[in-house]
Amino acid sequence: MKILIKNGRVIDPMNARDGVADVCVAAGKIVAVGAAPADFHANRVIDAAGLVVCPGLVDLSVRLREPGFEYKATLESEMLAAAAGGVTSLACPPDTEPPLDEPGLVEMLKFRARNLPGPRVYPIGALTQKLDGKLLTEMAELTEAGCRAFTQADAPLTDTQVLLRAMEYAATFGFSLWLRPQDVSLARGGVAHDGAVASRLGLPGIPTLAETVALATILQLARETGARVHLARLSTREGIAMVRAAKAQGVAVSCDVAATHAHLSENDLLGFDSHCHLMPPLRTLRDRDAIREALRDGSIDALCSDHTPVDEDEKQVPFGESAPGASGVELLLPLTLKWAREMGVPLLQAIDLITWKPAQILGVAGGHLSVGSCADICVFDATAEWVVTPRTLASQGANTPFLDHAMQGRVRYTLIDGHLDFEAH
């Protein structure tokens, strides 16, 4: 299939390209950006006049809910949702049932994903067996099966010696560890940021210290071992400052935040909306503003959706009893565009946070539009307005704090490996 995407504004952060150009696709590859080769005859022409053509989005945290949680969402529904969101590569955490702690489970997930339309799926392996924080998994075997990194997801790891061994092992063999900094003891029982709002609502709190204490341990061990560590879902101003300082000292760390946390704060909990029950919790306005600024100055490396579809029954209960998490894979692009508009950030820089930079963290070949690369492409209308409702989302989980909110920015086409996997109607 030969596809010509013509007249679009091509934004490619890796190649520092931002301008109107044609993109030619043949045999799953990008064969030209600009003038078409003389022998190129398209089977399909997409007129992208007024639209933006960028690399397919790379999302660092998308829970596909299989195996084990099919009542929350299915692989089919969430792969479709990802393609509808312009995502062409995604990392899925291992907190399934059973967890992704054995090569056979990883291979089965990859096989199922390969046989469905939608993005490339890159499993993140369980760091410890059954995610119980005690015995390390066979990281080498899991890597051979297709795991790109290792994490506990949101499962606790209370034994610092286990974490030290994991980092030493990862440093020796070049594996990457993805860790969400949260001290289990300090966060125990908490459902909201430990501050004025939680006190007023009578909700048990998770203090800033829960992030910074865990972060101090992780950074010290990373410094000592030389392990490559990615810090997932930072949420506090103090945590960001610690990571900024560690980077300045040469510690090999990268970090991301959830797109939701760049827009919302603890104030959004005032209506007891369980859709705002997230992990890590929404924090203060000062924390939110620190996240927005750190995204602008490059201290935070990537934005992700932290897509966590939840069964409706688990949200239709009192806030403190609800399951944490929000669907977000279809909102990653519009929320990134909204942040960029509000912060006066150029589109090239904003797109970088959801394409090329996360691709580097994940260690995959996507995230750019170089000639000869796989044709993973997102074509979107940056000005299109739409309202988030269960009907406008493809995800099986309609649990998002942005329900009934107006968004600006809508994906029109998603190409994966040169195949048109999503087309808006």
Buried (B, 14 or more C-beta within 10 A) or exposed (E): BBBBBBBBBBBBBBBEBBEEBBBBBBEBBBBBBEEBEEEBEBEEEBEBEEBBBBBBBBBBBBBBBBBEBBEBBBBBBBBBBBBBBBBBBBBBBBBBEEBBBBBEBBBBBBEBBEEBBBBBBBBBBBBBBEBBBEEBBBBEBBBEBBBBBBBBBBBBBEEEEBBBBBBBBBBEEEBBBBBBBBBEEBBEEBBBBBBEBBEEBEBEBBBBBBBBBBBBBBBBBBBEBBBBBBBBBBBBBBBBBBBBEBBEEEBBBBBBBBBBBBBBBBEBBEEEBBBBBBBBBBBBEEBBEBBBBBBBEEBBBBBBBBBBBBBEEBBEEEBBEBBBBBBBBBBBBBBBBBBBBEBEBEBBBBBBBBBBBBBBBBEBEBBBBBEEBBBBBBBBBBEBEBEBEBEBBBBBBBBBBBBEBEBBBBBBBBBBBBBBBBBEE
